[in-house]
Amino acid sequence: MISTRRAWALCSGILLYLVAWSLAWLLAELRLPTELFPHALVSRGSTQAILIEAGLIALLLLALALCWSYLTVRSPKRGRRPTVAWFLSGLAAAWFVGLIWGVFNLSGRESSVELPLPVLLFSANEPPLWGLFNMLAVLLGVRLAAVWAAAHYRKLGGGTAGGASRRAMMRSHEPRLEQSPDSEDSDWADTRPVPELRTPAQGLHLPMGQTGR
């Protein structure tokens, strides 16, 4: 049975993808001013302009994913590991559903074939990838949050440090556990003196009967 914390991490991964996708869509609809793209450097609608817009959106999504993921996967209590795997499972499931929907959406458009390749790859409001930089930024934010949460977990006493201390404690008690009463008796039996046996030369002294000799 899935615990409440793991179920929340799974749902939080799905919610993060939906929020990041919606935010990227809204930001992609807001066109940057033309003054930021002088004709001497880049032109409006060119590959350079698309990459700049996609990069700015990805930076915002990176900050969002970092804060969201850290608050989800970390635990303030000692002994509880970060739920990174469950969070990534929810994020991957939502991304897969969005990818399938994007493929069907792209196949239903007749004008999508005329779009240039940079627009299909990096634009946040174009299927099927919905912005390649956006998903990479979200994954990078989750990765940084996982490292941050793991450091917080070790600081609370979990992780490798706690495991090493427990193993050292177990090794310190191993000699006491191995020493048992049977082993003590066997050691004493090996060291106690053995009585001398009579040799045949000494003969046997049997009790005399009533008739005697």
Buried (B, 14 or more C-beta within 10 A) or exposed (E): EEEEBBBBBBBBBBBBBEBBBEBBBEBBEEEEEEEEBEEEEBEEEBBEBBBBBBEEBBEBBBEBBBEBBBEBBBBEEEEBBBBBEBBBBBBBBBBEEBBEEBEEBBEEEEEBEEEEEBBBBBBBBBBBBBBBBBBEBBBBBBBBBBEBBBEBBEEBEBBEEBEEEEEEEEEEEEEEEEEEEEEEEEEEEEEEEEEEEEEEEEEEEEEEEEEEE
